[in-house]
Amino acid sequence: MGKKQFKTESKRLLDMMINSIYTHKEIFLRELISNASDALDKLYYQSLQSGDTGVKRSDFVIRIDTDKDARTMTITDNGIGMTRDELEQNLGTIARSGSLAFKEEHASDDDDSATAKAKRATDIIGQFGVGFYSAFMVADQVTVTSKAYGSEEANCWTSAGTDGYTVEPAEKDGHGTEIVLHMKEDAEGENYTRFLEEYEIRNLIRKYSDYIRYPIQMMVAKSRPKTEEAPEEGKMPEMETFYEMETLNTMEPIWKRQKSKVKDEDYNEYYKSKFNDYIDPARVMRTSVEGVSSYTALLFVPGHLPYDYYSKEYEKGLQLYSSGVLIMDKCKELVPDYFNFVRGLVDSPDLSLNISREMLQHDRQLANIGRNLEKKIKRELVKWMKEDREGYEKFFHDFGRQIKYGLYEGFGMNKDMLADLLLFYSSTEEKNVTLDEYIERMPEDQKYIYYVPGETVEKINMLPQTEAAKAKGLEVLYFTDDVDEFAIKMIRDYKDKEFRSISEENLAEDQTEEEKKAMEELAADNQELLTFMKDTLAGRVVEVSFSGRLADAPVCLTSKGGLSLEMEKTLNRMPGEEGIHADKVLELNPENPAIQSLQETFGKGEDGKEVAAAITRLLFNQAMLISGLTVDDPSQMGEDLCKLITK
């Protein structure tokens, strides 16, 4: 029988398929196993249609054999098989898919009989008819021997790639298909021998084909003692090797089992084995959706913070399966950045795949699944917060910063999705509270949600502003993450309540008219002193003013404009952003003895002004240190201290 050419217009198309469509050579095994599964599905469906009781699904099997000396891998199935014409059509014409034709032929069947329902439950994996040719990425020759179910004749299709193929009569016991791959020789940077190793085959099946519904079997070598007699003391028993057929795949995905039959321990073990974690997940979410976009999702929230989570190396994304076959290991489109801590998978039979089944066509279907999952995750987090506050607080400690980043990076657009998930430490409750819980406790006449930024709860408690707010009975939220204030600036308000920092200079809404008037008169009477202090600080403050909100502290630093003191610290830690400064206001407590002494000293002529300048710089540096900022000139600070000591 002479060699035939492929029925495509050029060898270039096959060469492109072999070398360009698939990015990972290991994908060939997934494709060939999927084709074998298709063949078994077709025979099962045909038997249902014809009422053939001789076909038992329990007899179906996919087998893999290797011969290292001959450098061959053989994949065998006892499915429907192919006639000579089908070999010519399916393997001789690139991109003609028998599986796709099979699906289209029966797509309009709306029969509700038991047979029809079983047929509709039979998912055909193959769609494009090019998966078979991925074999040529690893093999320099492929031989396919097949006998159609019910036929007496078998035929053998052989090809070495783009040079064409032959089809000849052959001998074969039983129906089905046998594919023999002759592996290429190893070359620099390419190790084809690994595909003949048992461990590599196990890994690839576990990765891509673990949930093929039929057993994938392989003869594996095992060891056992040669005799049942106990060995002499101190000696190891003499071992012998024997071979045993072993099923390598799980077959039934955990997400397709009835929920009532899956225990928490089952989910935990699945998560740890599939996602290489050593700690049980903190939360498990499972959902199934039927409709325009049908899918099943199994999602996990890790029980701890991954070591690389807040680094560039961390990759978000869910595993994506199509009818139990892994298509993508990390599909980023299925989960938003602010929920990127979620691990898990989505399995859908309705995905629009590209020709290699490695990537998705980015269509509305995928976007719709992503939106649905986003809402599902949000509902589960809210439920978690209500049912297990302690567990949710542990989660928020680990991943809350990412949720806050979602508010900041989205310019507040994600406020409705994320704001009610936030937790902040409360000055009055002395524990983490939600924004809803804060609002519930607000007095009717309170206009704002008050907050104060700082490095830690302990340092915030030391701030004069915090002390003053507590003295007035205000509940204040502590912002201890560097992203907190940036995120809140983006969302501006929550349930019509604006956020207001107690470290801002213009916080005067809690003062009475009498108090405001008293401060204005005091400022007018001491305008010369205030101007002198501002000039002494030489541009380090934009204003010096009296304040009625300080309790015992002599001074505090506040800010004007949109940039706070904490924002200044955060931005100056970023590469390329050094030198950014907030507009600082030095507020003076007129009731404090130090300020009263400053007023007296300033009125003692030129000598008094020299001492008043030293006091001014020291008070400013004190306020800087209390606010967690660095003193600009430590040498000057030392000179000022010596000057006061010697006076």
C-alpha positions as CSV (number, residue, x, y, z in Angstrom):
1,M,0.0,0.0,0.0
2,G,1.5,3.3,-1.1
3,K,2.0,6.3,1.1
4,K,-0.8,8.9,1.1
5,Q,-0.5,12.6,1.7
6,F,-2.6,14.4,4.3
7,K,-5.7,15.9,2.8
8,T,-4.7,19.4,3.8
9,E,-3.2,21.9,1.3
10,S,0.3,21.8,2.7
11,K,2.6,20.1,5.1
12,R,3.0,23.5,6.8
13,L,-0.3,23.2,8.6
14,L,0.7,19.9,10.3
15,D,4.1,21.3,11.1
16,M,2.5,24.3,12.8
17,M,0.2,22.1,14.8
18,I,3.1,20.0,16.0
19,N,5.4,22.9,16.9
20,S,3.2,25.9,17.6
21,I,-0.3,25.1,18.9
22,Y,0.8,23.4,22.1
23,T,3.1,25.1,24.5
24,H,3.9,22.1,26.6
25,K,4.9,18.8,25.1
26,E,3.5,16.8,28.0
27,I,0.0,17.7,26.8
28,F,0.2,14.8,24.3
29,L,-0.8,12.2,26.9
30,R,-3.8,14.2,28.0
31,E,-5.0,14.5,24.4
32,L,-4.6,10.8,23.6
33,I,-6.3,9.7,26.8
34,S,-9.1,12.1,26.1
35,N,-9.5,10.6,22.6
36,A,-9.6,7.1,24.2
37,S,-12.3,8.3,26.6
38,D,-14.3,9.6,23.7
39,A,-14.1,6.2,22.0
40,L,-15.5,4.5,25.1
41,D,-18.2,7.1,25.4
42,K,-19.3,6.6,21.8
43,L,-19.6,2.8,22.2
44,Y,-21.5,3.2,25.5
45,Y,-24.0,5.6,23.8
46,Q,-24.3,3.3,20.8
47,S,-25.1,0.4,23.0
48,L,-27.8,2.4,24.7
49,Q,-29.4,3.4,21.4
50,S,-29.3,-0.1,20.1
51,G,-30.2,-1.9,23.3
52,D,-27.0,-4.0,23.0
53,T,-26.7,-5.8,26.3
54,G,-23.3,-7.2,25.5
55,V,-21.6,-3.9,26.2
56,K,-20.9,-3.2,29.9
57,R,-19.5,0.1,30.9
58,S,-17.7,-1.7,33.8
59,D,-15.6,-3.5,31.2
60,F,-14.3,-0.3,29.6
61,V,-10.6,0.5,30.3
62,I,-7.7,2.6,29.0
63,R,-4.3,1.0,29.2
64,I,-0.8,2.4,29.0
65,D,2.3,0.2,28.3
66,T,5.9,1.2,27.9
67,D,9.0,-0.5,26.5
68,K,12.1,1.5,27.4
69,D,14.4,-0.6,25.2
70,A,12.1,-0.1,22.1
71,R,11.4,3.5,23.2
72,T,7.7,3.0,22.8
73,M,4.5,4.0,24.6
74,T,1.3,2.2,23.8
75,I,-2.2,3.6,24.7
76,T,-5.0,1.1,24.2
77,D,-8.8,1.4,24.6
78,N,-11.6,-1.1,24.1
79,G,-14.0,1.6,22.7
80,I,-15.9,1.9,19.5
81,G,-12.8,1.6,17.2
82,M,-12.5,2.9,13.6
83,T,-13.1,1.4,10.2
84,R,-10.6,1.9,7.4
85,D,-12.7,4.9,6.1
86,E,-12.8,6.4,9.5
87,L,-9.1,6.1,9.9
88,E,-8.7,7.9,6.6
89,Q,-11.2,10.6,7.5
90,N,-10.2,11.1,11.2
91,L,-6.5,10.8,11.0
92,G,-5.8,11.6,7.3
93,T,-7.7,14.9,7.4
94,I,-6.3,17.4,9.9
95,A,-8.9,19.2,12.1
96,R,-11.7,16.8,11.3
97,S,-13.1,15.7,14.6
98,G,-15.2,12.6,14.9
99,S,-16.1,13.6,18.4
100,L,-17.3,17.0,17.3
101,A,-19.4,15.4,14.5
102,F,-20.8,13.0,17.0
103,K,-21.9,15.8,19.3
104,E,-23.4,17.8,16.5
105,E,-25.3,14.8,15.2
106,H,-27.1,14.4,18.5
107,A,-27.2,18.0,19.7
108,S,-30.9,18.5,18.9
109,D,-32.2,15.3,20.5
110,D,-34.8,16.5,23.1
111,D,-36.0,13.0,24.0
112,D,-36.6,12.6,27.7
113,S,-36.3,8.9,27.8
114,A,-33.9,7.2,30.2
115,T,-31.7,6.4,27.2
116,A,-31.6,10.0,26.0
117,K,-30.8,11.3,29.5
118,A,-27.9,8.9,29.7
119,K,-26.8,10.0,26.3
120,R,-26.9,13.7,27.4
121,A,-24.8,12.8,30.4
122,T,-22.1,11.4,28.2
123,D,-19.7,14.3,27.6
124,I,-17.5,14.0,24.6
125,I,-14.2,15.7,25.3
126,G,-12.7,16.1,21.9
127,Q,-13.9,19.0,19.7
128,F,-11.3,19.9,17.1
129,G,-9.6,16.8,15.9
130,V,-6.1,18.1,16.3
131,G,-5.3,16.6,19.7
132,F,-4.1,13.4,18.1
133,Y,-1.4,15.2,16.2
134,S,0.2,16.4,19.5
135,A,1.7,12.9,19.6
136,F,4.2,14.1,16.9
137,M,5.7,16.5,19.4
138,V,7.3,13.6,21.3
139,A,7.2,10.8,18.7
140,D,9.0,10.4,15.4
141,Q,6.6,7.7,14.3
142,V,3.0,6.9,15.3
143,T,1.1,3.7,14.6
144,V,-2.7,3.4,15.1
145,T,-4.2,-0.1,14.9
146,S,-8.0,-0.1,15.2
147,K,-11.0,-2.4,14.8
148,A,-14.5,-1.0,14.8
149,Y,-17.1,-2.6,17.1
150,G,-19.0,-5.3,15.3
151,S,-16.4,-5.5,12.5
152,E,-14.1,-8.4,11.6
153,E,-11.5,-6.3,10.0
154,A,-8.7,-4.3,11.6
155,N,-6.5,-1.7,9.9
156,C,-3.2,0.0,10.8
157,W,-2.5,3.7,10.2
158,T,1.2,4.7,10.3
159,S,2.9,8.1,9.9
160,A,6.2,9.8,10.7
161,G,4.7,13.2,10.5
162,T,4.5,15.6,7.6
163,D,5.7,13.1,5.0
164,G,2.3,11.5,4.9
165,Y,0.8,8.2,6.1
166,T,-0.1,4.6,5.1
167,V,-3.2,2.5,5.9
168,E,-2.9,-1.3,5.7
169,P,-4.9,-4.3,6.9
170,A,-3.8,-5.6,10.3
171,E,-4.6,-8.2,12.9
172,K,-6.2,-7.2,16.2
173,D,-8.0,-9.1,19.0
174,G,-11.2,-7.3,20.0
175,H,-12.6,-3.9,19.1
176,G,-11.0,-0.7,20.0
177,T,-7.8,1.3,19.2
178,E,-4.1,0.8,20.0
179,I,-1.8,3.8,19.5
180,V,2.0,3.1,19.6
181,L,4.3,6.1,19.9
182,H,8.0,5.7,19.1
183,M,9.6,8.4,21.2
184,K,12.1,10.7,19.7
185,E,15.8,10.5,20.7
186,D,16.8,12.9,23.5
187,A,18.4,16.1,22.4
188,E,19.9,19.2,24.0
189,G,17.2,20.7,26.2
190,E,14.7,18.0,25.3
191,N,14.2,14.8,27.4
192,Y,11.7,12.5,25.7
193,T,12.8,9.4,27.7
194,R,11.1,10.8,30.8
195,F,7.7,10.0,29.1
196,L,8.5,6.3,29.4
197,E,9.1,6.5,33.2
198,E,6.4,5.3,35.5
199,Y,6.6,8.3,37.8
200,E,6.3,10.8,34.9
201,I,3.2,9.0,33.5
202,R,1.7,8.9,37.0
203,N,2.3,12.7,37.4
204,L,0.8,13.6,34.1
205,I,-2.3,11.5,34.6
206,R,-2.8,12.9,38.1
207,K,-2.3,16.4,36.7
208,Y,-4.5,16.3,33.6
209,S,-6.6,13.1,33.4
210,D,-7.3,12.1,37.0
211,Y,-11.0,12.5,36.5
212,I,-11.5,10.6,33.2
213,R,-14.5,8.5,34.1
214,Y,-12.8,5.2,32.9
215,P,-9.9,3.4,34.6
216,I,-6.5,4.3,33.2
217,Q,-4.4,1.2,34.0
218,M,-0.7,0.4,33.8
219,M,1.4,-2.6,34.7
220,V,3.7,-1.5,37.4
221,A,6.7,-3.2,39.2
222,K,6.4,-3.9,42.9
223,S,8.5,-5.7,45.5
224,R,7.8,-8.3,48.1
225,P,9.8,-10.7,50.2
226,K,10.7,-14.0,48.4
227,T,9.5,-16.0,51.4
228,E,7.0,-15.6,54.2
229,E,9.6,-16.8,56.7
230,A,11.0,-14.1,59.0
231,P,14.6,-13.2,58.1
232,E,17.5,-13.8,60.4
233,E,17.9,-11.2,63.1
234,G,19.7,-8.1,61.8
235,K,19.2,-9.0,58.1
236,M,16.9,-7.6,55.5
237,P,14.5,-10.0,53.8
238,E,15.5,-11.0,50.3
239,M,13.1,-9.3,47.9
240,E,11.7,-10.2,44.5
241,T,10.0,-8.1,41.8
242,F,6.5,-8.8,40.5
243,Y,4.2,-6.9,38.2
244,E,0.6,-5.9,38.9
245,M,-2.0,-3.9,37.0
246,E,-2.8,-0.7,38.8
247,T,-5.4,2.0,38.1
248,L,-3.7,5.4,38.0
249,N,-6.6,7.8,38.1
250,T,-9.3,8.7,40.6
251,M,-12.1,8.7,38.0
252,E,-14.8,10.4,40.2
253,P,-14.0,14.0,41.0
254,I,-14.7,15.0,44.6
255,W,-16.8,17.9,43.3
256,K,-19.2,15.6,41.5
257,R,-19.9,13.4,44.5
258,Q,-23.1,14.0,46.4
259,K,-22.4,16.6,49.1
260,S,-23.9,14.5,51.8
261,K,-21.3,11.8,51.0
262,V,-18.3,14.0,51.2
263,K,-16.9,14.7,54.7
264,D,-14.8,17.7,55.8
265,E,-11.8,15.4,56.0
266,D,-12.2,14.5,52.4
267,Y,-12.2,18.1,51.3
268,N,-9.2,18.8,53.6
269,E,-7.2,15.9,52.2
270,Y,-8.1,16.8,48.6
271,Y,-7.0,20.4,49.1
272,K,-3.7,19.5,50.8
273,S,-2.8,17.0,48.1
274,K,-3.8,19.0,45.1
275,F,-2.6,22.4,46.2
276,N,0.6,21.3,48.1
277,D,-0.4,22.7,51.4
278,Y,0.3,21.2,54.9
279,I,-2.6,23.0,56.7
280,D,-6.3,22.3,56.3
281,P,-8.2,25.0,54.5
282,A,-10.0,27.6,56.6
283,R,-13.1,27.6,54.5
284,V,-14.6,25.3,51.8
285,M,-17.1,26.6,49.2
286,R,-18.8,24.4,46.7
287,T,-21.4,25.4,44.1
288,S,-23.1,24.0,41.0
289,V,-24.9,26.1,38.5
290,E,-27.1,25.0,35.6
291,G,-28.2,27.3,32.8
292,V,-26.5,29.5,30.2
293,S,-23.2,28.8,31.8
294,S,-23.2,25.4,33.5
295,Y,-20.3,24.7,35.9
296,T,-19.3,23.3,39.2
297,A,-16.8,25.1,41.5
298,L,-14.9,23.9,44.5
299,L,-13.1,26.8,46.3
300,F,-10.9,27.0,49.3
301,V,-9.6,29.7,51.6
302,P,-6.1,28.7,52.8
303,G,-5.7,28.3,56.6
304,H,-2.6,30.4,56.6
305,L,-0.8,33.1,54.6
306,P,1.4,31.5,51.8
307,Y,5.0,32.5,52.2
308,D,5.0,34.3,48.8
309,Y,1.5,35.8,48.9
310,Y,2.5,39.4,49.0
311,S,5.3,39.0,46.4
312,K,5.6,39.2,42.7
313,E,6.1,35.5,42.5
314,Y,2.6,34.7,43.7
315,E,0.2,33.7,40.9
316,K,-3.6,33.9,41.3
317,G,-6.1,31.8,39.4
318,L,-8.3,28.8,39.7
319,Q,-7.8,25.4,38.0
320,L,-10.1,25.1,35.0
321,Y,-11.5,21.7,33.9
322,S,-13.6,20.9,30.9
323,S,-15.6,17.8,31.7
324,G,-13.0,16.6,34.2
325,V,-10.0,17.3,32.0
326,L,-7.6,20.0,33.2
327,I,-7.4,22.8,30.7
328,M,-5.6,25.5,32.7
329,D,-3.7,25.3,36.0
330,K,-4.3,29.0,36.8
331,C,-7.1,30.7,35.1
332,K,-6.8,34.3,36.3
333,E,-10.0,35.5,34.7
334,L,-12.1,33.5,37.2
335,V,-11.2,35.4,40.3
336,P,-10.7,39.2,40.9
337,D,-7.4,40.4,42.4
338,Y,-9.0,41.3,45.7
339,F,-10.1,37.6,46.1
340,N,-6.8,36.2,44.7
341,F,-6.2,34.2,48.0
342,V,-8.9,31.8,46.9
343,R,-7.7,28.5,45.5
344,G,-9.7,25.8,43.8
345,L,-11.2,24.8,40.5
346,V,-14.1,25.2,38.1
347,D,-15.3,22.4,35.9
348,S,-17.6,23.3,33.0
349,P,-18.7,21.3,29.9
350,D,-19.6,24.5,28.0
351,L,-16.3,26.3,27.6
352,S,-15.3,27.8,24.3
353,L,-11.8,26.4,24.0
354,N,-9.2,27.3,21.4
355,I,-8.0,24.7,19.0
356,S,-5.4,23.2,21.4
357,R,-7.6,23.1,24.4
358,E,-4.8,24.8,26.3
359,M,-6.3,28.3,26.4
360,L,-9.7,29.8,26.5
361,Q,-11.4,32.0,24.0
362,H,-12.2,35.1,26.2
363,D,-15.9,35.2,25.8
364,R,-18.9,36.2,27.8
365,Q,-19.3,32.7,29.1
366,L,-16.1,32.8,31.0
367,A,-16.7,36.4,32.3
368,N,-20.2,35.3,33.5
369,I,-18.7,32.4,35.5
370,G,-16.2,34.8,37.0
371,R,-18.9,37.3,38.1
372,N,-21.0,34.5,39.7
373,L,-18.0,33.2,41.6
374,E,-17.2,36.7,42.8
375,K,-20.7,37.0,44.3
376,K,-20.4,33.5,45.8
377,I,-17.1,34.3,47.5
378,K,-18.5,37.5,48.9
379,R,-21.6,35.7,50.3
380,E,-19.5,33.0,51.9
381,L,-17.2,35.6,53.6
382,V,-20.1,37.5,55.0
383,K,-21.6,34.2,56.3
384,W,-18.2,33.3,57.8
385,M,-18.0,36.6,59.6
386,K,-21.4,36.0,61.2
387,E,-21.0,32.4,62.0
388,D,-17.4,32.2,63.1
389,R,-16.1,35.7,64.0
390,E,-12.8,34.3,65.5
391,G,-12.1,32.3,62.4
392,Y,-12.9,35.3,60.1
393,E,-10.7,37.6,62.1
394,K,-7.8,35.1,61.6
395,F,-8.5,35.1,57.9
396,F,-8.7,38.9,57.8
397,H,-5.4,39.2,59.6
398,D,-3.8,37.2,56.8
399,F,-5.7,38.4,53.8
400,G,-7.5,41.6,54.8
401,R,-4.8,43.8,53.3
402,Q,-5.6,42.4,49.8
403,I,-9.2,43.3,50.2
404,K,-8.2,46.9,51.1
405,Y,-5.9,47.0,48.1
406,G,-9.1,46.1,46.1
407,L,-10.7,49.3,47.3
408,Y,-7.7,51.4,46.6
409,E,-6.8,50.0,43.2
410,G,-10.4,50.1,42.0
411,F,-10.6,53.8,42.9
412,G,-13.5,52.9,45.2
413,M,-15.5,51.2,42.5
414,N,-15.5,48.0,44.5
415,K,-16.9,49.7,47.6
416,D,-20.3,47.8,47.6
417,M,-18.5,44.5,47.2
418,L,-15.8,44.9,49.8
419,A,-16.5,47.7,52.4
420,D,-18.7,45.5,54.7
421,L,-15.9,42.9,54.9
422,L,-13.5,45.3,56.5
423,L,-12.4,45.1,60.2
424,F,-10.7,47.8,62.2
425,Y,-9.6,48.1,65.8
426,S,-12.0,50.2,67.9
427,S,-10.8,52.6,70.6
428,T,-13.9,52.0,72.7
429,E,-14.5,48.3,72.1
430,E,-10.8,47.5,72.2
431,K,-11.3,44.8,69.5
432,N,-11.9,44.6,65.8
433,V,-15.2,45.9,64.5
434,T,-17.0,46.2,61.2
435,L,-18.1,49.5,59.7
436,D,-21.7,48.5,60.3
437,E,-21.0,47.8,64.0
438,Y,-19.4,51.2,64.3
439,I,-22.4,53.0,62.7
440,E,-24.9,51.1,64.9
441,R,-23.2,52.7,68.0
442,M,-22.9,56.2,66.6
443,P,-24.9,59.0,68.4
444,E,-27.6,60.5,66.2
445,D,-25.8,63.8,65.9
446,Q,-22.5,62.3,64.9
447,K,-21.7,63.2,61.3
448,Y,-18.5,61.3,60.7
449,I,-16.8,57.9,61.1
450,Y,-13.6,58.9,63.0
451,Y,-10.3,57.2,62.4
452,V,-6.7,57.7,63.3
453,P,-3.7,56.2,61.3
454,G,-0.6,54.9,63.0
455,E,1.9,52.0,63.0
456,T,0.5,50.0,65.9
457,V,-2.4,50.1,68.4
458,E,0.1,50.9,71.1
459,K,1.6,53.8,69.3
460,I,-1.8,55.2,68.3
461,N,-2.9,55.2,71.9
462,M,0.1,57.4,72.7
463,L,-1.0,60.2,70.3
464,P,-2.4,63.3,71.9
465,Q,-5.2,63.3,69.4
466,T,-6.3,59.8,70.5
467,E,-6.2,60.8,74.1
468,A,-8.3,63.9,73.4
469,A,-10.9,61.9,71.4
470,K,-11.2,59.3,74.1
471,A,-11.7,62.1,76.7
472,K,-14.7,63.3,74.6
473,G,-16.2,59.8,74.3
474,L,-15.6,59.5,70.6
475,E,-15.2,56.0,69.1
476,V,-12.2,56.0,66.8
477,L,-11.1,53.3,64.3
478,Y,-7.4,52.6,64.3
479,F,-5.8,52.3,60.8
480,T,-2.6,50.3,61.3
481,D,-2.1,49.0,57.7
482,D,-0.2,51.3,55.4
483,V,-3.0,50.9,52.8
484,D,-5.8,51.7,55.1
485,E,-5.9,55.5,54.7
486,F,-5.3,55.3,51.0
487,A,-8.3,52.9,50.6
488,I,-10.6,55.0,52.8
489,K,-9.7,58.1,50.8
490,M,-10.9,56.3,47.7
491,I,-14.3,55.3,49.1
492,R,-14.8,58.5,51.0
493,D,-18.0,57.4,52.9
494,Y,-19.9,54.4,54.0
495,K,-23.7,54.4,54.2
496,D,-23.7,58.2,53.8
497,K,-21.3,58.7,56.7
498,E,-18.0,60.4,55.7
499,F,-14.7,59.3,57.1
500,R,-12.8,61.9,59.1
501,S,-9.3,61.6,60.6
502,I,-8.8,63.0,64.1
503,S,-5.3,63.9,62.9
504,E,-6.5,66.4,60.4
505,E,-6.1,70.1,61.2
506,N,-9.7,71.1,60.3
507,L,-11.3,68.8,62.8
508,A,-13.4,71.4,64.6
509,E,-17.0,70.0,64.2
510,D,-17.0,68.7,67.8
511,Q,-16.3,72.2,69.3
512,T,-19.0,74.5,70.6
513,E,-19.3,78.0,69.2
514,E,-17.9,79.4,72.5
515,E,-14.8,77.2,72.2
516,K,-14.3,78.2,68.6
517,K,-14.6,81.9,69.5
518,A,-12.1,81.5,72.4
519,M,-9.5,79.9,70.1
520,E,-9.9,82.7,67.6
521,E,-9.4,85.4,70.2
522,L,-6.4,83.6,71.6
523,A,-4.9,83.4,68.2
524,A,-5.5,87.1,67.6
525,D,-3.8,88.0,70.9
526,N,-0.8,85.8,70.2
527,Q,-0.4,86.3,66.4
528,E,3.1,87.6,66.8
529,L,4.2,84.5,68.6
530,L,2.5,82.1,66.2
531,T,4.2,83.9,63.2
532,F,7.5,83.8,65.0
533,M,7.2,80.0,65.6
534,K,6.2,79.3,62.0
535,D,9.2,81.4,60.8
536,T,11.5,79.6,63.3
537,L,10.5,76.2,61.9
538,A,11.5,77.4,58.4
539,G,9.0,75.7,56.1
540,R,8.6,72.5,58.1
541,V,5.1,73.5,59.0
542,V,2.5,75.5,57.1
543,E,0.8,76.8,60.2
544,V,1.1,77.1,64.0
545,S,-2.2,77.4,65.8
546,F,-3.9,77.0,69.2
547,S,-6.1,74.0,69.8
548,G,-8.8,73.2,72.3
549,R,-8.8,69.5,71.6
550,L,-5.6,68.5,73.4
551,A,-6.0,67.1,76.9
552,D,-2.6,67.1,78.6
553,A,0.0,67.1,75.8
554,P,1.6,70.5,75.0
555,V,1.6,70.0,71.2
556,C,0.6,67.7,68.4
557,L,1.1,67.5,64.7
558,T,-1.8,67.5,62.3
559,S,-2.0,67.8,58.5
560,K,-3.7,69.9,56.0
561,G,-4.9,68.8,52.6
562,G,-5.2,65.3,51.3
563,L,-1.8,63.9,52.4
564,S,-1.7,62.8,56.0
565,L,1.4,62.2,58.2
566,E,1.0,58.4,57.9
567,M,0.7,58.7,54.1
568,E,3.9,60.7,54.1
569,K,5.7,57.8,55.9
570,T,4.2,55.2,53.6
571,L,5.1,57.0,50.4
572,N,8.7,57.8,51.6
573,R,9.3,54.1,52.1
574,M,8.6,53.5,48.4
575,P,11.5,53.5,45.9
576,G,11.5,56.8,43.9
577,E,9.0,58.5,46.2
578,E,11.4,59.8,48.8
579,G,11.1,63.5,49.8
580,I,7.3,63.7,49.8
581,H,6.0,65.8,52.8
582,A,2.5,66.4,54.2
583,D,1.5,70.0,55.0
584,K,2.0,69.9,58.7
585,V,0.3,72.0,61.3
586,L,1.8,72.4,64.8
587,E,-1.1,72.7,67.3
588,L,-0.5,74.2,70.8
589,N,-2.4,73.4,74.0
590,P,-2.9,76.8,75.7
591,E,-3.6,75.1,79.0
592,N,-0.3,73.3,79.1
593,P,2.5,74.8,81.4
594,A,5.1,74.4,78.6
595,I,3.1,76.6,76.2
596,Q,2.4,79.1,78.9
597,S,6.1,79.3,79.7
598,L,6.8,79.7,76.0
599,Q,4.4,82.7,75.9
600,E,6.2,84.3,78.9
601,T,9.7,83.7,77.5
602,F,8.7,85.2,74.1
603,G,7.8,88.5,75.7
604,K,11.2,89.0,77.3
605,G,12.9,90.8,74.4
606,E,15.6,89.5,72.1
607,D,17.2,87.2,74.7
608,G,13.7,85.7,75.3
609,K,13.1,85.2,71.6
610,E,16.4,83.2,71.3
611,V,15.2,80.8,74.0
612,A,11.7,80.8,72.6
613,A,13.2,79.6,69.2
614,A,14.9,76.7,71.0
615,I,11.7,75.8,72.8
616,T,9.8,76.0,69.5
617,R,12.2,73.6,67.8
618,L,12.1,71.2,70.7
619,L,8.3,71.2,70.8
620,F,8.2,70.5,67.1
621,N,10.7,67.6,67.4
622,Q,8.7,66.2,70.3
623,A,5.5,66.2,68.1
624,M,7.5,64.6,65.3
625,L,8.7,61.8,67.5
626,I,5.3,61.2,69.0
627,S,3.9,60.9,65.4
628,G,6.5,58.4,64.4
629,L,8.4,60.8,62.2
630,T,12.2,61.3,62.0
631,V,13.8,64.4,63.5
632,D,15.5,66.3,60.7
633,D,18.4,67.8,62.6
634,P,19.4,65.8,65.8
635,S,22.5,68.1,66.3
636,Q,20.3,71.2,66.5
637,M,18.0,69.4,68.9
638,G,21.0,68.6,71.2
639,E,22.1,72.3,71.1
640,D,18.6,73.4,72.0
641,L,18.5,71.1,75.0
642,C,21.9,72.3,76.2
643,K,20.7,75.9,75.8
644,L,17.7,75.3,78.0
645,I,19.6,73.4,80.6
646,T,22.1,76.2,81.1
647,K,19.5,79.0,81.3
